[in-house]
Amino acid sequence: MATSIRFTRSIGGLNHAKCRPSVACLRGANRSVAIRRGARLVARADLDGVMDEASKARMREMERRFRMADADGNGYIDREELRNLLESMESGEVYMLSQHWLPEGELDRAMETYDTNKDGVISFEEFKQIVYDGILLEGTLAEYESAFKAIDKSGNGTIGATELGQLFAQLGSPVSPEKLVDLMQMYDKDDSGQIEFNEFLVMFRNNLLDLRAMSSYMTNEELDGVQMGSGTGAVVEAVEGDMTIIFSEQELDEIITANPNKLVVVFGALTWCRPCKAMQRPVQKLAEHYKDHIVFVKLFGNANKQTKKMFKERFQVRSTPCFITLRQGQPVYTQTGSNKEKLETGLRSLLSNPPVGMVYPSDPVAVRAL
């Protein structure tokens, strides 16, 4: 991962409280910049026109940090200097000069937001707003790397959607499959279907994740005896008794390979499809009941370029919800629509030794036939 260069010792006093992962915070993730722009928080001392000694000390510290960011010493922060600042750690104390990770779009939005007079540079007054808004990363590189490894349970060097969803659930802020797709669309900039370390850092910069909450999460994991990054190295691992969301063909193929003696049901959906949402809970119940026989995965056709291609070319999905049942990777049964009784009956017909009882035994004729 990246290396860092420390210019001076860390000095406190500039850290600002960040939004802990919450439902409200997650819902606002896609418009975080707009929210900050609307709030335009300023220090109370600035509003009153009077600065006490503590405020003066903070101002001197901000001036020092501004001079650090102003590498050429011309009194302004230009676009590249702003990039370095936003990629820095410990609130602008440690600069990451070995590689850039901030997406161009994020840099453009920051410049547009904080260059209020549109002169193409950031003045000290504009820099103060960056500090007040708390968008600089506060932790150390080692802390962010440890947090990343804690979430990457498979140990493959990336974070999948399932791992991300499990994180939010364990932090007390579970997200819906549709919201998970929104988050992946926002942060998976290269459409790989995975969150890489640089994309992970953007989540912290946007206040979607909180380092203090992550520290508590990692402590609980250690108490539970979970080793960070100790998994199989697979891109994704199916969650037994639940439905795994996939974002790439590689993820699906790995699940098929890992479960040669089970059927794999691909639940084809779209994030805006109401019948798809209505089938979420029924399919989860089927996944639990048939966990020894069937693996269920969910594929949103509008999630990214890879899922769109799978919808169109691999499975030729024309309507949703759609359920494609695979045996060793080959389709053996396909159903469209939201008839959960029909779906269960069709799946049981493919099992040589189905479990006792049905989740949805509403069709007496079908039950007697089985």
Secondary structure, DSSP 8 states (H G I E B T S, - for coil): ----EE-S----S-------S-HHHHHTGGGHHHHHHHH----HHHHHT---HHHHHHHHHHHHHHHHH-TT-SSSB-HHHHHHHHT-BTTTTEE--S---S-HHHHHHHHHHH-TT-SSSB-HHHHHHHHHHT-S--S-HHHHHHHHHHH-TT-SSSB-HHHHHHHHHHTT----HHHHHHHHHHH-TT-SSSB-HHHHHHHHHTTSS-HHHHHHHHHHHHHTT--TT-S---S----TTSEEEE-SHHHHHHHHHH-TTSEEEEEEE-TT-HHHHHHHHHHHHHHHHTTTTEEEEEEETTSSHHHHHIIIIIS---SSSEEEEEETTEEEEEEESS-HHHHHHHHHTT-SS--SS-S----HHHHHH-
